[in-house]
Structures are given as structure tokens and as C-alpha cells.
């Protein structure tokens, strides 16, 4: 399985990185990292776009789900009505999972390519030649072959902003939902608390990971998440522009 993953994902991405580095001015690996990350994000754009659309559709239905919770105290009836609502709007709460899972091997492969980045030729194809110029310094001064706390903090900050965007309300909750609502259950309260905690713990984890390895990993995380932020804003804005109020 590991050999298959290397053959299908790791080697093609590593060879693409070396090829792009060879055409960069001064063999700038940092620019190659940015370009390869953006290219891969464009390639998997349809998958990530489908996932974002699914998440946005679910977010748009949140006001209706709040109405169901207020109208039907029984949990079983709430579940039945919620599923009926999803069916009515052609939305599945699991529809965004498959595109995310399909992206995962590519994202992991990119991470390992940049983590183990070095001037070695073992994984190269016969038609890809190692460039004579090979600079591990982005723009000539940021050493991507060493840890960089500055880039690590930026990676965590960008991740925090992306999570904030993902969790913010798509549409305002109708005023009529603010009724004499019963206290939330332990499960609902636990879910809300976990979501809030993830908004802090995940960026900290990303910062830690980005600092533990070469700065090339941090640069990859920054580029990837910034692309995702722009993509999400564009997709959501385009969808909500043509949406009538539920």
C-alpha cells in the first residue's frame, strides 16, 4: 500500500516540484513550492468546490433546522423532520465527505514532498533532471531548509481565519426563532464547545507542525489555506447571490 501511494502520489508531485524548480529564476524552491501548491489546488478544484457547496447549502438550512427544534421537542421527530428538510432541498449532510476524502491522499503527499525536500535524485523519473541551480531560500533570504517561527505563526493565523470563515453564519437567523426555547441538551452543548475549542486548538496544532519541520512545510500550508479561503469566498458569494430567502 505504501509503495502504491509513493508511485501514484509522491513521485509525480516530487518530480513536478523538481521540474518547476528548474524553470524558476535562480532555482528558487520557494517559488516552486507556491506554484506547485496552487497547481494542485486548481486540479482538485472541482472536488473542493463540491465540498464547499455542500457545506454552504447545509449552513443555509440552519434557520429552518432551528425552527424544527423549536417546534418539535421530541428528538426522534426532530431527526425525521430534519431529514425530510434535507430531502426536500436535495442536500445530504454527508455529501461533502467524499470530495474531502478524495483530496486527502494528494494533500498528504504534498506535505511529505515538502517535509523531506532535499537535493536528492532517487525518486526522479529518467526524463526529469535535477536543476543545476537549486536554492532553498525563498526570494533569496528565507531559508526553507530550516525551521521558521515567523512562517509557522502565519500558517496558524491563516488556518484560524479559514476556520472562522467556515463556521460563521451564512444567513442571519430569523427573529421568530428567538422563542421560549428549551435548554440545549448535553450533546448539543458539548458539540458547540468542541467546535469553539477546535477554532483555537487546530491553529495552534498547525503552528506547532509548521515549526517542527522545514519552513517549506509552513509555506505550503500558508499557500494552500490562502487558496482555500479565496475559493470559499468566491464559491459562497456566487451561490448566495442567486439564493432566495428560505
N, C-alpha and C positions, 0 to 999 in steps of 0.2 A: 504493500500500500504506500509506504514511504517512497519507494523507488518510482512508483507511478506518479505520485504528487510532484516529485522533482522533475520528472520527464515532461509532464503536461504543463506545470505552472512555473516552477522555479527556474529551470533552464531557459525557457523562452523569455522570461522577464529579465533575467540576468544578461542574456545576450542582447536584448533590446537596449538595456542600460549602457552596456559597453559600446554598442553601435552609436547611440545618441551622444555619448561622451566623446567619441572620435570626431564628431562633426561640430562639437561645441568649441568656441574660441578658447584656446589655451587648455583644452581638455578639461573644462570645468565640470566636475562630477556633480556639484550642487545644482547647476542649471539642468543637467541631465536628469537628476532626481525629480526636479519640479516638472519637467516636460513629460517624463515617463508616467508620473503620477496622474497628471492631467489627461494624458492619452488614455490610460487605463480607465479613468473615471468616465471619459467620453464613451469608451467601448461598452462599459456596463451601465451606461446612462439609462437605457430602456428598463433595465431591472430595477434600478434605484428609483426611477421615476414612478414605476408602478407601485412600489412600496410607499412612496411619499403620497401618491394619490389616495391609496387605501387609508393611510393614517389621517389624511385631511378629511376624507369622507366620514370616517368614524368620529372625528372631532366635531364635524358639523352636526352630527346627530346627538351630541351630548345634551343640548337643551331638551330634546324630545325624551331622552332617557331619564333626565331629571323629572320630567312631568310624569313618566311612568312610575318612578319611585315614589313620588308624592301621591299618586292616585291608587297604587296597588301596594298595600303594606306587606302582603304575603310574598316571600322571596321566590317561591316557585312561579307564582303568577307574574312577578316582575321579569323573571327569566324568559317565560313564554312570550310576554308582550315585547320584550327587547328583541328576541329572535325574530318575531313577526315584523318588527320595525326594520331590522336588517334585511329581511327577505323582501319587504316592500320596496326598499331603496336599492336592492341589488348589491348589498355590501356584506362582506364576511369579515369578522374580527380576526381571522387567520390569513386573510388574503395577502397581507404584507410579509408573511413569514418566509414563503418560498423564494421570492426575489432576494431577500436578505441572505438566506442560506446559500443560494447560488453564487452570491458575490463573495462569500466568506473565504473559500479557498484562494481566490485571486488576491484578496486583501492580505491574507496571512502570508502568501508567497512574496508579495511586495515587501512586507515587513521584514522577512528573513533575508531578502536580497539586500536591503539597505543595512540591516543589522550586521551582516557578515561581509559587507563591502570591503574589498581589498584588491590589490593588483595581482590577481591570480588568473590563470588561463584554463584551469581544469574543466569548468563547465562550458567552455566556449565551443560553438559549432565550428566546423572546418572553414566555413566561409566568413566567419567573423574574426577579425584580427584586433588584438589589443592595441589601443592607440599609443603612439609614441609620446604624446603629451597626456599626462594623467594627473590632474590636480585635485586634491581632496579639500581644497579651500574655495568656498563659495565666494565669488566676487574677489577672490584673492586674499581674503583676511579671516573668514570664518572657517575654522578647521573642522571638517565633517568627520574626521577620523578620531576625534576625541569627544569627551563629554562637554556639553554646553548648557549651563544652567539657564542662560537667557532664552535660548530656543525652547528649552524644556518648559519654562514658565509660560511662554507664548502658546505652546501646544496645549497646555492645560487650560489657559484662558479661552482659546478658540473652542475647545471642547465644551467648556462651561456655557459659552454663548450658544453653541449649537443645541445643547440640551434645553436651554431656556426657550429657544425658538420652537423646539419640538413639543414642549409641554404647555406653552401658552395657549390661551383660548383662541379658537379660530373665529368664533362668533360670540357676541355677548349673550349671557343667559337672560331669557325673558323675565320681566319683572314678576309675572304671575307665578313663577316658580318659587318665589320667596314667600312660602306659606308656612303654616304651623307644621313644620317638618319634624318628624321624629328624630331622635338622636341616631347618629350613624352607628352601624354595628361595629363590633371589634375588628372584623375582617376589613371593612371599608376604611376604618381609621388606620389600621395597620398598613394598608395599601398606600394611602395618602402619605403616611410618614416615611415609608420606604422610598416613594417617588421623590420626596423632598431630600432625603438623605443621599440618594443617588446623584442629585444635582450637585452635591458637594464632593462626594466620595469618588465618583468617576473622574472628574477633572484632576483631583489630587493623584489618583492612580495613574492617569495618563502622564502627568508631570513626572511622577516617580519613574515610570517606564522609560519616558523620553530621556531622562537624565542618566539612567542606568546603562544605556547603550550609546553608541556613537551618535553624534549630532545629526547624521544623515537620517536616522530614525525620527528624530524630532522634526526635521524639515519635511519629511514625508507626511507625518501626522498633521502638521500645520497646513500643508498644501491640500491634503485630502479633505480635511474638515472644512477648510475655507471653500473649496469647490462644492462640498455638500450643502453648506449654508446658502451659497448663491443659488444652487439648483433648487433647494427647498423654497426659497423666497420666490423664485420665478414660477415654479410649478403651482404653488399655493395662490399666488396673485392671479395667475391665469385662470385657475379653477374658480376662485371666489368672484372674479369679475363677471362670470356668467351664471352665478348662482342666485336663484330667487330665495327669499326667506322661507324657511321651513315652517 
